[in-house]
Amino acid sequence: MKILISNDDGYLAPGIVALANALAPIAEIVVVAPDSNRSGSSNSLTLDRPLSVYRAENGFYFVNGTPSDCVHIALTGVLSFRPDLIVSGINQGQNMGDDTLYSGTVAAATEGYLFGIPAIAFSQVEKGWAHLDAAARTAREIVERRFDAIQKPYLLNVNIPNLPYGDLKSAVATRLGKRHQSEAVIKTTDPHGREIFWIGPAGAAKDAGEGTDFHATAKGHVSITPLQIDLTHTAQLDALKKGLA
């Protein structure tokens, strides 16, 4: 099994190191990740400047670009083989509900999926890397499942509670929950007195009912949500056609 690993926290992040170490015994791995933290970069590709690929002392490749850049460059310019799986993470903090639209972790997996390769994004629910060893062990077990029962390529979004391995409950299939509107920006000034803005925190969970990723992880379960890319609002197609007639 050949696996390409990426993330959005950067190639030095504890999460990607733990993930690579966990998967190395069961697969041939290559790590291509951003040179620094690119959280919230979504599916952006860098088109206004050339990108460079470097190799770190630990063998990881790193790119001065986004998570999507990393996977795109790896698949089309770095690797001499086509991976069997793309794995992204382990992210520091949850990617649930609406977070998936902004997540660079999910974006790295999505880029592989767009190339027709199965992909899995892994995140811990809380920041701080608590019980990262348990998350990495869980990630390996999920990769080993192979998911032969679902159509390939698949795109799976996995969120793992920050719990000791023995306290983690079973993995469950979930749907994305929803958040309330994001909180307002934080307005301040820079050292020169110029007005600047920080993007505010994400909104609290709005739909966290049974069956959602929010609900599952709150109960101690590992949440696995299958994602798709088709954004077409199919329920409105007929009405739109009538309006255009």
N, C-alpha and C positions, 0 to 999 in steps of 0.2 A: 504494500500500500504506500502510495506517495502522497504527501500532504504539504500544501503551501500554507504557512501561518503568517498572519498579519495582525494589526491592531490599530487603535487610534491614540493610545497613550504613549507611543514611542517605543523604539527598540530596546531601551534600557528599563522599561517598566517591569516591576516584579511579576505582573500578570502574564506577560508573554514569555518570560523566562520560565515560570512555573509550567505553563502550558506546553512549551517546547520540551521541557524535561519529562513531562508526563507522557507525551506522545512519541518521543524518540525510541523507546523500547518496542513499540508496536508498528512503526512506520519509518520510511525514509522521509525526513522532514527538511524543508528549506524555509527560512524565516526572511521575509522582506517586509519591513515596517518603516513608518515615518521616523525621521531623525529627531523629532520632538513631539510634544503633545499636540494632537490635532482633533481633540474632542469637539463635537458639534459641527464637524466639517461636512457631514452628510455625504452625498454621492458626487461631490465636486471633483472635476479633473482640472489640472493646471494646464492652461493653453496659452498663457501669455509669456512664458519663459521656458527655457530648456531645463530638464531635470538631471540630476546626477545620482549615481548609485555608488555607494561605498560599502566596504566590508569591515565589520568590527572584529576585534580580537577573538571573540567567542564564535565567529563564523556567521553571525547574523548579517544580512544585507540591510542597509538603511538608505532611505531616499529623502531628499529635501522637498517632499510633496505630501499630498493627502493620502489617506488609506486607499482610496480608489486608484490613485496614481500608482501606489505600490503594487497592488494586485495586477493592474493593467500592464505595467512595465514587466513584472515578473512573468506573466503569461505570454507576452508578445516579444520580449527582448532579453530576458535573463535566463529563464529555465530552458534546459535542453529536452524536457519531457513535459507531458501534460499531466497535471496532478489528478489523482482520483478524488480528492476532497480539498476544499478551501476551508480553513478554520481561522476565526478571528477572535481575539481577546487574549487573556481573560480581562474584561474591562473593569476598571475601578468605578463601580456604581452601576445601578440598574439601567437597562434599556427596555422599558415596558410601555405599553400604551402608545401615546403620541410621540414618546421619545424616539421611537424607531425612525421617524421621519428626519430627525436631526443627527442621529447617531453615526459617527464615523466607524464604530465597531460593526454595526449592521451593514454599513455601506461597503466595507471591505469584503464581507461575505457576499453581498449583493453583486458586486462586480464579477466575482467568480461565477455566480449563478447566471449572470447575463452571458457569460461565455459557455454556458451549458454544463457547468461543473457543479455537483452537489456542494452545498456550503452550510456552515454552522457558525453562528455568532454566540459567544459565551460572555456573560457578565455576572459579576457579583452584585447582590441587591444593594449593599451598603458600601460606602467608600471606606478606605483605610486598610484594605487587604487582610482583614481578620479572617482566619481559617482558610487562607489561600490554598494550603495543601489539600484540604477537603474539596475545594472547588476544582482544583486540577485533577484530582482523582476521579471526581464525578464527570468531568469533561472527557477524560479518557474512556470511561465506561460508556458514555453516550456515543462517542465515536465508534467504539467497538460494536455497537448495536447494528450498524450498517443500514438500518431502515430499508430493508429490501421490500417491505410491504407497501411503501409509498412510491409514487412515480418519480423518476429522476428526470432532470435535476430537481432537487428540492432545496429550499432555503428555510432553515430553522433558526429561530431566535430563542436562546436558552438563558434563563435567569436563575441564579443559584443563591439561596440564602446564605448569609455569613454565619454558618453553624459548624460545629465539629462534625466530622464525617458520620459518626454514630448517631447524631441527632437529626441528620437530614432525612426527610421523608421521601417517598417514591417520586419519580418523575411523572408528571401528568401532562396531558395534551390540553392546551389552553387557547383562548382567543385573546386578542389585545383588548385591554381595558381602555378607558379614556380619562383624560385629565381635565380639570378646570382650566380656564384661561390663565396663561402665564402671568406672574406678578409683574408689576411695573418696573421699568428700568431704574437703576440707581444713579442719580445725577450727582456729580461732584466736580471738582476742578483739579487740573494738573498743577505741577509746581510753578507753572508760569501764569496761573490764574485763568486758564482757558477752560471752558465748560466741556466736560467729557461724560460719557454714559457707559455704565456697565449693564449688560443684559441681566435682567432679574431672574430669580429662581423659577423653576417650572411650577405649574399649578399643582395643587393637591389632586389626588385621585377623585374622579367624578363617577366613573363606572368601575367599581371594584367588586362587583357581585360574583357569585359562584360561577366558575367556568373561566374567569379572567386570569391573566397573569398576576395581577395585583393580589387577588384573593388567594391563589395557590401559594405564592411565596410567603404571604403573611401567615399561612398555616404551616409553613416549614417545608413545603414541597418544592421540588425543582420544576420550574415551568418551561415547557417546550411549546412554542407557537410556530406553526407553519405560515410563512409569509408568501405573498404574491406581488407581482409588479404592476399588473393591469390596473390602472387608475380610472378606467372608464366607468362613469356612473350609468350603468346599464338601465336602471329603473327610469331614467329621464330620457332615454334615447327616443322612445315612441313619441313622447310629448314634444321633444325638440323637432322631430321629423314633421309633426303636424304643424308646428309653429313656423316651419320653413317652407311649407307647401304653398 
